[in-house]
Amino acid sequence: MTLSTVGVSLGHRELHEADHWILSLDPAPVLACTHLAREPFAHVAISLTGSGTYETAPALSSGASAALSGQSGRAVIYPGWDKLVGTITVGDVVSRSAIDRVEVLGGEPFADSDILDTQDFVRPQFRNGELVLTIVPAVGGVLRPFEVPNPTPCCAIH
């Protein structure tokens, strides 16, 4: 099986729409990342490493190219992503997956034995060639990924 990396742009306006599309792929890619694209309009483009073929409408080709060109991206599917479910230790994140490093937002110290409530939603980011998961302290003395599965829209309570 030959793997290749391609950029795809389907015009998704929201991250959750792109995530849903990525998670519906069969066969699943080895690596799938979302990228915020500006051209021809603000949308979420996708980079995929796998054996599948995907089409991008010509009008969205600049978004697909942007997704493919950078070393950044928000990983949705990556080696071990499916093992980061439930409550695990922070050390398990690195030992079970392709995530290179975990950091607490704001630089607070943590131990590999600290508990991480994954909420079954772990979206690390590529930074300087490393896959990094940012976590935050949460109620009950546990840690959680910074990005949550169902964020409250800004100004939703106003």
KEFI-646579 format. One line per 4 residues: number of its first residue (from 0); for each residue x, y, z negated of N, C-alpha, C, O. Coordinates in nm, 3 decimals, padded with zeros to 5 digits, m for minus. Atoms other than C-alpha are relative to their C-alpha. Last residue first. Layout:
N
NUM = X Y Z X Y Z X Y Z X Y Z; ... $
REM end
This chain:
158
157 = 00.040 m00.142 00.003 m02.555 03.709 m02.668 m00.135 00.017 00.062 m00.185 00.130 00.069; 00.078 m00.025 00.122 m02.492 03.343 m02.757 m00.048 00.146 m00.009 m00.107 00.185 m00.109; 00.121 00.081 00.004 m02.388 03.236 m02.408 m00.087 00.030 m00.122 m00.208 00.007 m00.120; 00.117 m00.085 00.023 m02.143 03.529 m02.378 m00.131 m00.079 m00.009 m00.238 m00.019 m00.001 $
153 = m00.024 m00.129 00.062 m01.872 03.306 m02.236 m00.131 00.078 m00.008 m00.208 00.082 00.088; m00.034 m00.110 m00.091 m02.005 02.964 m02.144 00.019 00.130 m00.078 m00.047 00.154 m00.179; 00.108 m00.098 00.006 m01.990 02.707 m02.425 00.038 00.115 00.094 00.145 00.174 00.080; m00.026 m00.129 00.063 m01.746 02.438 m02.317 m00.125 00.088 00.001 m00.208 00.080 00.091 $
149 = 00.118 m00.082 m00.029 m01.869 02.086 m02.252 00.017 00.136 m00.064 m00.042 00.163 m00.169; 00.079 00.052 m00.112 m01.569 01.850 m02.224 m00.119 00.088 00.038 m00.152 00.096 00.156; 00.109 00.085 00.048 m01.331 02.058 m02.437 m00.089 m00.042 00.117 m00.095 00.026 00.219; 00.115 m00.004 m00.090 m00.996 02.196 m02.327 m00.104 m00.099 m00.048 m00.073 m00.215 m00.074 $
145 = 00.043 m00.140 m00.012 m00.760 02.250 m02.621 m00.123 00.011 00.090 m00.218 00.082 00.057; m00.051 m00.068 m00.119 m00.739 01.876 m02.689 m00.058 00.141 00.008 m00.173 00.165 m00.030; 00.078 00.027 m00.121 m00.836 01.798 m03.047 00.070 00.063 00.118 00.145 00.160 00.102; m00.037 m00.084 m00.113 m00.651 01.774 m03.379 m00.090 m00.040 00.117 m00.142 m00.151 00.122 $
141 = m00.047 00.070 m00.119 m00.785 01.635 m03.703 00.042 00.103 00.104 00.025 00.224 00.085; m00.142 00.030 00.005 m00.809 01.792 m04.048 00.054 m00.078 00.118 00.165 m00.130 00.112; m00.023 00.134 00.053 m01.187 01.769 m04.071 00.145 m00.041 m00.001 00.176 m00.157 m00.028; 00.065 00.026 00.128 m01.261 02.066 m03.848 00.027 m00.144 m00.042 00.026 m00.235 00.041 $
137 = 00.146 00.005 m00.001 m01.016 02.106 m03.562 m00.052 m00.028 m00.141 00.025 m00.062 m00.231; 00.058 00.053 00.123 m00.651 02.203 m03.509 m00.153 00.007 00.007 m00.210 00.099 00.066; 00.034 m00.101 00.101 m00.564 02.259 m03.143 m00.049 m00.067 m00.127 m00.106 m00.176 m00.121; 00.100 00.040 00.099 m00.400 02.054 m02.867 m00.020 00.112 m00.100 00.061 00.204 m00.111 $
133 = 00.013 m00.098 00.107 m00.213 02.139 m02.547 m00.114 m00.042 m00.090 m00.224 m00.072 m00.044; 00.133 m00.009 00.061 m00.120 01.838 m02.336 00.005 00.101 m00.113 00.084 00.087 m00.206; 00.007 m00.047 00.139 00.185 01.880 m02.115 m00.146 00.007 m00.045 m00.231 00.064 00.024; 00.143 00.007 00.029 00.272 01.694 m01.792 m00.016 00.025 m00.150 00.027 m00.055 m00.232 $
129 = 00.042 00.088 00.110 00.623 01.812 m01.712 m00.151 00.003 m00.013 m00.214 00.106 00.009; m00.024 00.140 m00.032 00.753 01.950 m01.380 m00.038 m00.099 m00.109 m00.022 m00.219 m00.090; m00.143 00.022 m00.024 00.781 02.306 m01.507 00.032 m00.147 00.020 00.132 m00.197 m00.031; m00.077 m00.122 00.022 00.424 02.293 m01.636 00.147 m00.034 00.015 00.198 m00.121 m00.055 $
125 = m00.139 00.005 m00.043 00.171 02.034 m01.523 00.061 00.136 m00.022 00.008 00.238 00.021; m00.039 m00.088 m00.110 m00.143 02.058 m01.732 00.145 m00.025 00.037 00.229 m00.050 m00.049; m00.129 m00.069 00.012 m00.309 01.798 m01.955 00.027 00.086 00.124 m00.040 00.073 00.226; m00.040 m00.065 m00.124 m00.682 01.720 m01.938 00.130 00.077 m00.020 00.128 00.197 m00.047 $
121 = m00.138 m00.045 00.017 m00.788 01.471 m02.207 00.050 00.052 00.135 00.074 m00.025 00.227; m00.018 m00.106 m00.099 m01.162 01.415 m02.240 00.137 00.062 m00.020 00.152 00.155 m00.099; m00.004 00.069 m00.130 m01.276 01.106 m02.431 00.018 00.097 00.117 m00.036 00.077 00.225; 00.132 m00.026 m00.056 m01.352 01.338 m02.726 m00.014 m00.063 00.138 m00.099 m00.023 00.218 $
117 = m00.008 m00.030 m00.143 m00.979 01.296 m02.778 m00.131 00.047 00.060 m00.131 00.112 00.165; 00.133 00.039 m00.046 m00.994 01.321 m03.157 m00.008 00.041 00.147 m00.028 00.158 00.178; 00.054 m00.077 m00.112 m00.622 01.335 m03.233 m00.136 m00.058 00.038 m00.146 m00.175 00.073; 00.114 00.055 m00.073 m00.496 01.211 m03.570 m00.051 00.099 00.105 m00.069 00.218 00.078 $
113 = 00.122 m00.080 00.015 m00.150 01.308 m03.693 m00.108 m00.054 00.093 m00.079 m00.105 00.201; 00.104 00.077 00.070 00.103 01.020 m03.692 m00.130 00.079 m00.021 m00.229 00.023 m00.069; 00.052 00.102 m00.091 00.323 01.183 m03.428 m00.112 m00.081 m00.062 m00.195 m00.137 00.009; m00.072 00.127 00.007 00.355 01.476 m03.667 m00.061 m00.098 00.099 m00.180 m00.088 00.131 $
109 = 00.086 00.117 00.013 00.253 01.836 m03.607 00.088 m00.123 m00.008 00.206 m00.119 00.027; m00.063 00.132 00.002 00.409 02.181 m03.630 m00.105 m00.111 m00.013 m00.213 m00.090 m00.066; 00.004 00.065 00.132 00.211 02.490 m03.527 00.069 m00.136 00.007 00.063 m00.203 00.110; m00.127 00.053 00.046 00.330 02.645 m03.200 00.001 m00.064 m00.137 00.109 m00.091 m00.191 $
105 = m00.054 m00.087 00.105 00.033 02.871 m03.130 00.127 m00.054 m00.063 00.187 00.014 m00.146; 00.017 m00.140 m00.038 m00.154 02.603 m02.935 00.046 00.088 m00.116 00.000 00.069 m00.229; 00.114 m00.065 00.065 m00.018 02.271 m03.058 m00.002 00.145 00.043 00.100 00.214 00.040; m00.031 m00.120 00.078 00.212 02.093 m02.816 m00.129 00.056 m00.059 m00.236 00.048 00.001 $
101 = 00.119 m00.055 00.066 00.217 01.745 m02.667 00.044 00.123 m00.077 00.150 00.123 m00.141; m00.016 m00.078 00.122 00.483 01.633 m02.418 m00.136 00.047 m00.050 m00.227 00.072 00.028; m00.139 m00.011 00.045 00.547 01.400 m02.128 00.013 00.063 m00.138 00.103 00.030 m00.215; m00.021 m00.131 00.063 00.192 01.284 m02.059 00.139 00.003 m00.062 00.176 m00.084 m00.140 $
97 = m00.106 m00.073 m00.070 00.219 00.979 m01.833 00.024 00.139 m00.058 00.108 00.213 m00.007; 00.032 m00.069 m00.125 00.015 00.775 m02.078 00.122 00.067 00.061 00.233 00.060 00.008; 00.102 00.067 m00.080 00.008 00.532 m02.368 m00.021 00.059 00.138 m00.093 00.001 00.220; m00.035 00.141 m00.023 00.333 00.625 m02.548 m00.099 m00.073 00.091 m00.062 m00.172 00.155 $
93 = m00.120 00.013 m00.082 00.287 01.000 m02.503 00.031 m00.146 00.030 00.074 m00.179 00.140; 00.022 m00.074 m00.124 m00.071 01.016 m02.629 00.118 m00.020 00.095 00.099 m00.051 00.213; 00.059 00.089 m00.100 m00.012 00.744 m02.887 m00.017 00.069 00.135 m00.012 00.003 00.239; m00.106 00.081 m00.059 00.223 00.977 m03.078 m00.051 m00.095 00.107 00.020 m00.125 00.203 $
89 = m00.065 m00.087 m00.098 m00.068 01.218 m03.133 00.113 m00.077 00.070 00.133 m00.061 00.190; m00.103 m00.088 00.056 m00.251 00.935 m03.304 00.060 00.085 00.111 00.052 00.050 00.229; m00.131 00.062 m00.008 m00.577 00.802 m03.165 00.101 00.090 m00.071 00.066 00.200 m00.114; m00.094 m00.062 00.095 m00.947 00.876 m03.206 00.129 m00.079 00.002 00.130 m00.199 m00.024 $
85 = 00.028 00.011 00.142 m01.169 00.792 m02.911 00.100 00.077 m00.084 00.148 00.183 m00.044; 00.141 m00.012 00.038 m01.018 00.762 m02.567 m00.015 m00.015 m00.151 00.069 m00.075 m00.218; 00.005 m00.111 00.095 m00.672 00.815 m02.421 m00.146 00.029 m00.036 m00.201 00.133 m00.001; m00.034 00.054 00.132 m00.632 00.473 m02.256 m00.006 00.107 m00.109 00.016 00.077 m00.227 $
81 = 00.112 00.080 00.047 m00.814 00.580 m01.936 00.026 m00.064 m00.137 m00.064 m00.124 m00.195; 00.110 m00.089 00.040 m00.563 00.859 m01.874 m00.116 m00.078 m00.063 m00.182 m00.028 m00.154; 00.034 00.011 00.141 m00.278 00.604 m01.876 m00.117 00.084 m00.045 m00.156 00.076 m00.162; m00.024 00.129 00.064 m00.127 00.701 m01.540 m00.029 00.004 m00.150 00.026 00.087 m00.223 $
77 = m00.144 00.016 00.006 m00.294 01.021 m01.422 00.025 m00.134 m00.068 m00.064 m00.185 m00.135; m00.040 00.141 m00.001 m00.653 01.119 m01.337 00.153 m00.003 00.008 00.213 00.066 00.091; 00.124 00.067 00.035 m00.783 01.463 m01.434 00.024 m00.151 m00.007 m00.015 m00.217 m00.103; 00.012 00.142 m00.035 m00.454 01.654 m01.435 m00.132 m00.057 m00.052 m00.166 m00.041 m00.170 $
73 = 00.069 00.059 00.114 m00.472 02.033 m01.437 m00.031 m00.144 00.037 m00.109 m00.169 00.129; 00.128 00.067 m00.022 m00.225 02.169 m01.187 m00.050 m00.059 m00.130 00.027 m00.089 m00.221; 00.090 m00.017 00.113 00.117 02.318 m01.148 m00.127 m00.078 00.031 m00.142 m00.133 00.140; m00.035 00.102 00.098 00.398 02.210 m00.924 m00.085 00.016 m00.125 m00.054 m00.039 m00.230 $
69 = m00.057 m00.036 00.129 00.252 02.403 m00.633 00.038 m00.118 m00.085 00.003 m00.232 m00.055; m00.130 m00.067 m00.001 00.211 02.342 m00.260 00.063 00.021 m00.137 00.185 00.033 m00.146; m00.112 00.089 m00.030 m00.062 02.078 m00.241 00.136 00.064 m00.023 00.234 m00.007 m00.043; 00.000 00.109 00.098 m00.337 02.273 m00.411 00.121 m00.089 00.018 00.175 m00.142 m00.079 $
65 = m00.044 m00.056 00.128 m00.248 02.584 m00.208 00.006 m00.110 m00.106 00.098 m00.110 m00.189; m00.145 m00.023 m00.008 m00.273 02.385 00.115 00.055 00.053 m00.131 00.163 00.014 m00.174; m00.064 00.131 00.002 m00.619 02.257 00.022 00.152 00.014 00.003 00.223 m00.057 m00.068; 00.011 00.051 00.136 m00.731 02.610 m00.061 00.067 m00.135 m00.014 00.135 m00.161 m00.113 $
61 = m00.096 m00.077 00.081 m00.598 02.740 00.272 m00.005 m00.045 m00.145 00.099 m00.048 m00.211; m00.135 00.057 m00.008 m00.777 02.454 00.451 00.103 00.078 m00.081 00.200 00.020 m00.130; m00.055 00.014 00.135 m01.119 02.569 00.328 00.145 m00.050 00.000 00.199 m00.082 m00.106; 00.013 m00.128 00.069 m01.252 02.706 00.660 00.061 m00.003 m00.140 00.091 00.101 m00.197 $
57 = m00.104 m00.097 m00.042 m01.113 02.399 00.838 m00.008 00.133 m00.074 00.096 00.194 m00.100; 00.051 m00.084 m00.108 m01.338 02.171 00.631 00.107 00.102 00.037 00.175 00.155 m00.050; 00.022 m00.136 00.044 m01.128 01.934 00.424 m00.052 00.078 00.119 00.005 00.071 00.228; 00.017 m00.107 m00.098 m01.140 01.560 00.482 m00.023 00.134 m00.070 m00.090 00.141 m00.173 $
53 = 00.102 m00.096 00.039 m01.004 01.286 00.261 m00.002 00.113 00.101 00.101 00.149 00.158; m00.006 m00.113 m00.092 m00.803 00.971 00.321 m00.119 00.089 m00.032 m00.227 00.041 m00.066; 00.119 m00.042 m00.072 m00.737 00.721 00.045 00.027 00.113 00.097 00.132 00.177 00.094; 00.001 00.063 m00.131 m00.410 00.553 m00.057 m00.119 00.044 00.085 m00.130 00.003 00.200 $
49 = 00.063 00.131 m00.009 m00.328 00.764 m00.358 00.005 m00.052 00.142 00.085 m00.006 00.223; m00.102 00.096 m00.040 m00.195 01.095 m00.477 m00.065 m00.137 m00.004 m00.109 m00.183 m00.109; 00.020 00.142 00.026 m00.464 01.362 m00.481 00.120 m00.079 00.048 00.171 m00.058 00.158; m00.109 00.077 m00.059 m00.446 01.741 m00.504 m00.017 m00.144 m00.046 m00.048 m00.171 m00.162 $
45 = m00.042 00.125 00.062 m00.773 01.926 m00.557 00.123 m00.055 00.071 00.131 m00.050 00.193; m00.057 00.092 m00.098 m00.910 02.273 m00.490 00.060 m00.117 m00.076 00.075 m00.112 m00.198; m00.091 00.100 00.055 m01.139 02.459 m00.730 00.043 m00.094 00.112 m00.039 m00.164 00.171; 00.055 00.135 00.013 m01.299 02.776 m00.593 00.107 m00.093 m00.059 00.220 m00.052 m00.083 $
41 = m00.041 00.066 00.124 m01.254 03.151 m00.558 m00.070 m00.135 m00.012 m00.193 m00.143 m00.012; 00.076 m00.056 00.111 m01.306 03.244 m00.191 00.045 m00.075 m00.125 00.111 m00.178 m00.114; 00.057 m00.126 m00.050 m01.108 03.190 00.134 m00.095 00.066 m00.100 m00.143 00.176 m00.075; 00.037 m00.018 m00.141 m00.878 03.171 m00.049 m00.077 m00.121 00.051 m00.043 m00.233 00.012 $
37 = 00.059 m00.132 m00.022 m00.839 03.212 m00.424 m00.053 00.018 00.141 m00.140 00.102 00.164; m00.037 m00.058 m00.129 m00.770 02.855 m00.532 m00.073 00.133 00.018 m00.185 00.150 m00.030; 00.085 m00.114 m00.030 m00.773 02.721 m00.888 00.053 00.068 00.126 00.168 00.111 00.132; m00.078 m00.122 m00.018 m00.605 02.382 m00.886 m00.098 00.112 00.031 m00.188 00.095 00.114 $
33 = 00.077 m00.113 m00.048 m00.742 02.046 m00.998 00.089 00.123 00.002 00.183 00.136 m00.078; m00.008 m00.126 00.074 m00.524 01.741 m01.024 m00.091 00.104 00.062 m00.115 00.104 00.183; 00.093 m00.098 m00.056 m00.558 01.377 m00.923 00.002 00.123 m00.089 m00.017 00.114 m00.210; m00.010 m00.132 00.062 m00.289 01.113 m00.970 m00.099 00.092 00.070 m00.104 00.096 00.193 $
29 = m00.098 00.017 00.107 m00.301 00.740 m00.898 00.012 00.128 m00.080 00.030 00.126 m00.202; m00.138 m00.037 m00.030 m00.619 00.789 m00.695 00.091 m00.029 m00.120 00.043 m00.048 m00.232; m00.046 m00.120 00.071 m00.933 00.592 m00.778 00.143 00.033 00.042 00.223 m00.058 00.065; m00.080 00.019 00.120 m01.048 00.344 m00.518 00.045 00.133 m00.061 00.057 00.235 00.008 $
25 = m00.025 00.144 00.007 m01.321 00.441 m00.522 00.067 m00.041 00.129 00.003 m00.041 00.235; m00.077 00.060 m00.109 m01.356 00.813 m00.595 00.026 m00.148 m00.025 00.059 m00.189 m00.136; 00.086 00.086 m00.081 m01.637 00.912 m00.834 00.076 m00.073 00.110 00.021 m00.161 00.176; 00.030 00.122 00.075 m01.398 01.046 m01.100 m00.093 m00.094 00.076 m00.109 m00.209 00.036 $
21 = m00.122 00.079 00.017 m01.259 01.300 m00.852 m00.031 m00.134 m00.066 00.016 m00.238 m00.020; m00.035 00.054 m00.130 m01.607 01.424 m00.755 00.123 m00.091 m00.011 00.123 m00.202 00.044; 00.101 00.101 m00.032 m01.711 01.464 m01.118 00.032 m00.067 00.134 00.024 m00.189 00.147; m00.026 00.119 00.082 m01.386 01.645 m01.201 m00.096 m00.113 00.038 m00.054 m00.227 00.054 $
17 = m00.118 00.065 m00.058 m01.440 01.885 m00.908 00.034 m00.127 m00.077 00.065 m00.230 m00.017; 00.042 00.054 m00.130 m01.792 01.966 m01.028 00.116 m00.075 00.067 00.097 m00.183 00.122; 00.074 00.123 00.026 m01.669 02.000 m01.389 m00.051 m00.062 00.131 m00.064 m00.184 00.140; m00.087 00.113 00.030 m01.403 02.247 m01.277 m00.077 m00.129 m00.017 m00.035 m00.234 00.033 $
13 = m00.027 00.023 00.142 m01.661 02.480 m01.122 00.091 m00.122 m00.018 00.088 m00.215 00.063; m00.007 m00.129 00.070 m01.709 02.637 m00.777 00.042 m00.016 m00.145 00.093 00.079 m00.205; 00.056 00.006 00.136 m01.630 02.325 m00.576 00.018 00.134 m00.069 00.127 00.192 m00.066; 00.075 m00.119 00.038 m01.557 02.430 m00.217 m00.065 m00.008 m00.137 m00.157 00.069 m00.166 $
9 = 00.140 00.024 m00.034 m01.454 02.089 m00.085 m00.089 00.116 m00.042 m00.211 00.110 m00.026; 00.083 m00.109 00.048 m01.081 02.154 m00.078 m00.141 m00.022 00.052 m00.165 m00.023 00.173; 00.139 00.008 m00.044 m00.839 01.867 m00.054 m00.074 00.120 m00.057 m00.055 00.159 m00.172; 00.081 m00.105 00.058 m00.459 01.865 m00.076 m00.139 m00.007 00.061 m00.154 m00.027 00.181 $
5 = 00.070 m00.091 m00.090 m00.283 01.541 m00.001 m00.071 00.107 m00.081 m00.103 00.087 m00.198; 00.063 m00.109 00.073 m00.026 01.321 m00.169 m00.060 00.096 00.100 00.005 00.139 00.195; m00.035 m00.133 m00.048 00.058 00.988 m00.012 m00.073 00.102 m00.085 m00.173 00.071 m00.149; 00.059 m00.113 00.071 00.070 00.631 m00.131 00.044 00.129 00.063 00.159 00.143 00.105 $
1 = m00.074 m00.124 m00.011 00.135 00.339 00.100 m00.076 00.112 m00.071 m00.194 00.135 m00.045; 00.085 m00.118 00.000 00.000 00.000 00.000 00.089 00.124 00.000 00.182 00.135 m00.080 $
REM end
